[in-house]
Amino acid sequence: MMNTIHPNSKIVRHIFISGLVQGVGFRYNLKYQAVTHQVTGWCRNRQDGRVEAILYGIPDNLELVLDWCHSGPTDGRVDQVFIQPLENPAEIIKIMDENPSFEIKPTH
């Protein structure tokens, strides 16, 4: 039997975006995309020049936001979107369920 995800079941993704993604409005545009598509989570600049994000939502909506992440804002350039496996997804999902918003966090 195949393991399928119900279309209304939420999933979580931990991503890192590299390229020209800082100083071009990437995080603010990402937040707009997330809110527009009812995806919660957070994003932040990393000191190594990447943008990091946790995205949480139903698969179709989350896919729309991930698709946008591959192109980013007009002034930027995306070289890579890396999806990192989560060490403790259940804990992150619990936090996202308790705080259904999208936050821009300070640089890490």
Secondary structure as UniProt FT lines:
FT   TURN            7..8
FT   STRAND          11..20
FT   HELIX           26..36
FT   TURN            37..38
FT   STRAND          40..45
FT   TURN            47..48
FT   STRAND          51..57
FT   HELIX           59..69
FT   TURN            70..71
FT   TURN            74..75
FT   STRAND          77..84
FT   HELIX           89..98
FT   STRAND          102..104
//
